[in-house]
Every structure is written in structure tokens, then in C-alpha cells.
Amino acid sequence: MQLEGIPFKETGYFSEIICDYLDEAPQLKPFYNRFSSLKSFKAQIAEKQDSFSDETRKVLASALLKQYQEIATSAKTKKHLSMLREPNTFTVVTGHQLNLFTGPLYFLYKIISTINLTSELSKAYPEQHFVPVYWMATEDHDFDEINYFNFKGKKIHWNKNASGAVGKLSTEGLEAVFELFSQELGPGTRAAKLKALFSNAYLKHNTLTAATRYLANELFGTEGLVIIDGDDKALKQCLIPHIKQDVFQNTAFKKVSETIS
């Protein structure tokens, strides 16, 4: 089989700034720390090696173990959860909203890319451990962006009056969505699997956070994906010093002012 690459610029699918970034254009380099390539991770690892204390790692690992108490956890994910306590463990993190039944394909693409990158890094830097993480945007408030998915050219909607953090939303009312989706799916072995996946995720869990965690774990748990809910008291305690610094020293304002001056 012959393979031939196509330059990103020639595809017509990417903006000029994305193409310039991928080409490592000099004018963009002041806006990011280092280019994302396997060789650049050596410096990234060295930079992050001492960024987190043993105590912070313990807080993270303990919080995740609590979040996983009621989840059927794969051996690989259990291993990754344990590794988070070790100083030579690094996370590769992607985040996404709690889109109904994953929503856009991008949800899956981001997680798969994260898992693949950890695999590549493990081969390139065997002395280190790398853990793929999906950060659930449980505190996002934009329900209209996540309350549907497309199937066979149709939008399958979850009609609900909602406000506040979407992760706390009750899954009540999704029975109607399941019935509509089931009709559209029709019969067949694969259809039955999709119906079971939707039903087990959304009709057997009380909140959107729990449903999405179950769904992502069913799809990627065997790959060792670690799923985290940032709406966690113990984790937020770690944020307090940074919030104080920002409020009393205007850190973010000063950094942004330096960038635009």
C-alpha cells in the first residue's frame, strides 16, 4: 500500500493560525511554551517533575478512588489510579462537556487521541508512567450545547428546563429520549448493544455526571482511561492558594497585561 501525505494547508479544513502552528511558524512561538512533538516531551517531563508535591498526589489519588467506588473498574484503570501517587507518573488530560450519548464525534476523538498519546509516550520514555485522563466538565452551565446528539440526520433532543451546573442535573425525562432513539435504531445485534449502553448509562444513574462517567468508562475503561469529576471538595481545596494569589495579587491580570503590552 502506498501512502501519501497531504499538507494541512492544502486540505482546506484548517484555519490559517492552526496551519501556522503546525508548521511551527516563528511568529506564533511566543504564545506557547513548546511545540507538541514527542521529542519536546523530554523538556515537558523535566518541567513538570517537581510541580506537584507528594501530598497533592495523595489528595488526587484519594479523591479519584472515592469517585470510582461504585464503578466497575478495569485492571488497567486500577493500575493507573495507583500510579498517580508515584513521582514519575504524568497525566495526559483531555476535557469535554457532558454531551448526551457523547454528542459530537469530537468527544470520542479527543479521548482516543489522549489514550494513543500516552501509549506513544510510554514507548518513548519507558522510565516514566503516563496516564490518560478525561476531565468531565461537570460544572459547565450551557445545557443547550449538550442536550442532543445527531443520528441518521436527525437531532435526538432531551427537552428539559435546566439551569446551573449540568453535572448535577437529574436524568429524569431521558426515558422519552431512549424510546425515540430505540425506534430510530430498529432491530439488530448492534442496535441492541447501543440501546443497552444508553439505558444502562442514563436510565440507571440519577445524575448526568454519573451517567457520563459510566458511559465513558464502558467505552474506554479497558484502555485504562481515568475519568475525573472536578466538582470535588477535596480537589477544590488544592485550588485555594491559587485563588487567593489571583484575588489579592492580581496574578492573572498582570500576566495578561504582559502578553498584550
C-alpha positions as CSV (number, residue, x, y, z in Angstrom):
1,M,0.0,0.0,0.0
2,Q,1.3,3.4,-0.9
3,L,0.6,6.3,1.4
4,E,1.0,9.9,0.6
5,G,0.7,12.8,3.0
6,I,-1.3,16.0,2.3
7,P,-0.1,19.2,3.8
8,F,-2.7,20.6,6.3
9,K,-2.8,23.9,4.3
10,E,-4.0,22.0,1.2
11,T,-6.9,20.3,2.9
12,G,-9.0,23.5,3.3
13,Y,-10.2,22.3,6.7
14,F,-7.9,24.2,9.0
15,S,-7.7,27.9,9.8
16,E,-4.5,29.9,8.9
17,I,-3.5,30.1,12.5
18,I,-3.7,26.3,13.0
19,C,-1.7,25.7,9.9
20,D,0.9,28.2,11.1
21,Y,1.1,26.5,14.4
22,L,1.5,23.0,12.8
23,D,4.3,24.5,10.6
24,E,5.9,25.9,13.7
25,A,5.8,29.4,12.4
26,P,8.2,31.7,14.3
27,Q,5.6,34.4,14.9
28,L,3.4,32.1,17.0
29,K,6.2,30.7,19.2
30,P,5.9,33.4,21.9
31,F,2.3,32.3,22.5
32,Y,3.0,28.7,23.7
33,N,5.6,27.0,25.9
34,R,6.8,24.4,23.5
35,F,5.6,22.6,20.3
36,S,3.7,19.4,20.8
37,S,6.1,16.7,19.5
38,L,7.4,13.5,21.1
39,K,10.9,15.0,21.4
40,S,9.6,18.1,23.2
41,F,8.1,16.0,26.0
42,K,11.5,15.4,27.4
43,A,11.7,19.0,28.5
44,Q,8.0,19.0,29.5
45,I,8.6,16.0,31.8
46,A,11.6,17.8,33.4
47,E,9.5,20.9,33.9
48,K,6.5,19.0,35.5
49,Q,8.6,16.6,37.5
50,D,8.7,18.8,40.6
51,S,5.4,20.7,40.0
52,F,3.3,18.5,42.3
53,S,4.0,17.5,45.9
54,D,3.5,14.0,47.2
55,E,0.7,15.4,49.3
56,T,-1.1,16.8,46.3
57,R,-0.7,13.5,44.5
58,K,-2.3,11.7,47.6
59,V,-5.2,14.1,47.5
60,L,-5.8,13.4,43.8
61,A,-5.5,9.7,44.2
62,S,-7.8,9.5,47.2
63,A,-10.4,11.7,45.5
64,L,-10.4,9.5,42.5
65,L,-10.7,6.3,44.5
66,K,-13.8,7.7,46.1
67,Q,-15.2,8.7,42.7
68,Y,-14.6,5.2,41.5
69,Q,-16.2,3.4,44.4
70,E,-19.4,2.5,42.6
71,I,-17.8,1.9,39.1
72,A,-16.8,-1.4,37.6
73,T,-13.1,-0.5,37.2
74,S,-10.8,-2.3,34.8
75,A,-7.5,-3.7,36.0
76,K,-5.6,-1.2,33.8
77,T,-7.5,1.8,35.2
78,K,-6.9,0.5,38.8
79,K,-3.2,0.3,38.0
80,H,-3.3,3.9,36.6
81,L,-5.1,5.1,39.7
82,S,-2.4,3.6,41.9
83,M,0.4,5.0,39.7
84,L,-0.9,8.6,40.3
85,R,0.8,8.5,43.7
86,E,4.2,7.9,42.2
87,P,6.5,10.9,41.4
88,N,7.4,9.6,37.9
89,T,3.8,9.4,36.8
90,F,2.4,12.1,34.4
91,T,-1.1,12.6,33.1
92,V,-2.2,13.4,29.6
93,V,-5.6,15.2,30.0
94,T,-8.4,16.0,27.7
95,G,-11.7,17.6,28.7
96,H,-15.1,17.8,27.3
97,Q,-18.7,18.7,28.1
98,L,-21.2,16.0,29.2
99,N,-22.8,15.7,25.8
100,L,-25.8,13.4,25.6
101,F,-24.6,10.0,24.4
102,T,-21.2,11.6,23.6
103,G,-22.7,14.2,21.3
104,P,-20.3,15.1,18.5
105,L,-17.6,12.7,17.2
106,Y,-15.0,15.1,18.7
107,F,-15.8,13.7,22.2
108,L,-14.6,10.3,21.1
109,Y,-11.7,11.6,19.0
110,K,-10.3,13.6,21.9
111,I,-10.3,10.7,24.3
112,I,-8.9,8.2,21.7
113,S,-6.1,10.7,20.9
114,T,-5.3,11.1,24.6
115,I,-5.1,7.3,25.0
116,N,-2.9,7.0,21.9
117,L,-0.6,9.7,23.0
118,T,0.0,8.1,26.4
119,S,0.9,4.9,24.6
120,E,3.4,6.7,22.4
121,L,4.9,8.4,25.4
122,S,5.2,5.2,27.3
123,K,7.3,3.8,24.4
124,A,9.4,6.9,24.0
125,Y,10.0,7.4,27.8
126,P,9.8,3.9,29.4
127,E,11.2,5.1,32.7
128,Q,8.1,7.2,33.2
129,H,4.4,6.4,33.6
130,F,1.7,8.1,31.6
131,V,-2.0,8.1,32.5
132,P,-4.8,9.1,30.1
133,V,-7.4,11.3,31.8
134,Y,-10.8,12.5,30.7
135,W,-11.9,15.6,32.7
136,M,-15.7,15.9,32.8
137,A,-16.9,19.5,32.5
138,T,-19.5,18.8,35.2
139,E,-19.8,22.5,36.2
140,D,-20.5,23.8,32.7
141,H,-23.8,25.7,32.5
142,D,-24.6,25.5,28.8
143,F,-27.3,22.9,28.7
144,D,-28.3,23.8,25.1
145,E,-24.9,22.7,23.9
146,I,-25.1,19.2,25.3
147,N,-28.8,18.2,25.3
148,Y,-28.8,16.4,21.9
149,F,-27.0,14.2,19.5
150,N,-27.4,13.6,15.8
151,F,-28.5,10.2,14.4
152,K,-29.4,9.4,10.8
153,G,-29.7,13.1,10.0
154,K,-32.0,13.8,13.0
155,K,-31.4,15.6,16.2
156,I,-32.3,13.5,19.2
157,H,-33.2,16.1,21.9
158,W,-33.5,16.0,25.6
159,N,-36.2,18.5,26.3
160,K,-35.8,19.8,29.8
161,N,-35.9,23.1,31.7
162,A,-32.4,23.3,33.1
163,S,-30.0,25.7,34.8
164,G,-26.9,25.6,36.8
165,A,-24.1,23.0,36.7
166,V,-25.1,20.4,34.2
167,G,-23.4,17.6,36.1
168,K,-25.9,17.9,38.9
169,L,-28.9,17.6,36.6
170,S,-31.3,14.7,37.2
171,T,-31.6,12.2,34.4
172,E,-35.3,12.2,34.8
173,G,-37.1,12.5,31.5
174,L,-34.5,10.6,29.5
175,E,-36.9,7.7,29.2
176,A,-38.6,9.5,26.3
177,V,-35.3,10.1,24.6
178,F,-34.5,6.4,24.9
179,E,-37.8,5.4,23.4
180,L,-37.3,7.7,20.4
181,F,-33.7,6.6,19.9
182,S,-34.7,2.9,20.1
183,Q,-37.3,3.4,17.4
184,E,-34.7,5.1,15.2
185,L,-32.2,2.3,15.8
186,G,-34.5,-0.5,14.9
187,P,-33.7,-4.2,15.4
188,G,-30.3,-6.0,15.2
189,T,-27.4,-7.1,17.4
190,R,-25.5,-3.8,17.2
191,A,-28.7,-1.8,17.8
192,A,-29.4,-3.9,20.9
193,K,-25.9,-3.1,22.2
194,L,-26.4,0.7,21.7
195,K,-29.8,0.5,23.4
196,A,-28.3,-1.3,26.4
197,L,-25.5,1.2,26.6
198,F,-27.8,4.2,26.6
199,S,-30.2,2.6,29.0
200,N,-27.6,1.5,31.5
201,A,-25.9,4.9,31.4
202,Y,-28.9,7.3,31.5
203,L,-31.8,5.3,33.0
204,K,-29.8,3.6,35.8
205,H,-28.0,6.7,37.1
206,N,-29.5,9.6,38.8
207,T,-27.3,12.5,37.6
208,L,-25.7,13.5,34.3
209,T,-22.3,13.2,35.9
210,A,-22.8,9.6,37.0
211,A,-24.3,8.7,33.6
212,T,-21.5,10.2,31.6
213,R,-18.9,8.6,33.9
214,Y,-20.5,5.2,33.3
215,L,-20.7,5.8,29.5
216,A,-17.0,6.9,29.2
217,N,-15.9,4.0,31.4
218,E,-17.8,1.5,29.4
219,L,-16.3,2.8,26.1
220,F,-12.7,3.3,27.3
221,G,-12.2,1.7,30.7
222,T,-10.3,-1.3,29.3
223,E,-7.9,1.2,27.8
224,G,-7.1,2.5,31.3
225,L,-8.8,5.8,30.9
226,V,-9.2,7.7,34.2
227,I,-12.3,9.8,34.5
228,I,-12.3,12.7,36.9
229,D,-15.1,15.0,38.2
230,G,-13.5,18.3,39.1
231,D,-16.6,19.2,41.2
232,D,-15.0,17.7,44.2
233,K,-14.4,19.4,47.6
234,A,-11.1,17.8,48.3
235,L,-9.7,18.7,44.9
236,K,-11.0,22.3,45.2
237,Q,-9.2,22.7,48.5
238,C,-6.0,22.5,46.5
239,L,-7.1,25.5,44.4
240,I,-7.4,27.8,47.4
241,P,-3.8,29.2,47.4
242,H,-4.1,29.9,43.7
243,I,-7.4,31.7,44.1
244,K,-6.0,33.8,47.0
245,Q,-3.0,34.7,44.9
246,D,-5.1,35.8,42.0
247,V,-7.6,37.8,44.1
248,F,-5.1,39.6,46.3
249,Q,-2.1,39.9,43.9
250,N,-4.0,40.2,40.6
251,T,-1.7,37.5,39.1
252,A,-3.8,36.7,36.0
253,F,-4.3,40.4,35.2
254,K,-0.6,41.1,35.4
255,K,0.3,38.1,33.2
256,V,-2.3,39.1,30.6
257,S,-1.1,42.7,30.7
258,E,2.5,41.5,30.0
259,T,1.3,39.5,27.0
260,I,-0.6,42.3,25.3
261,S,1.8,45.1,26.1
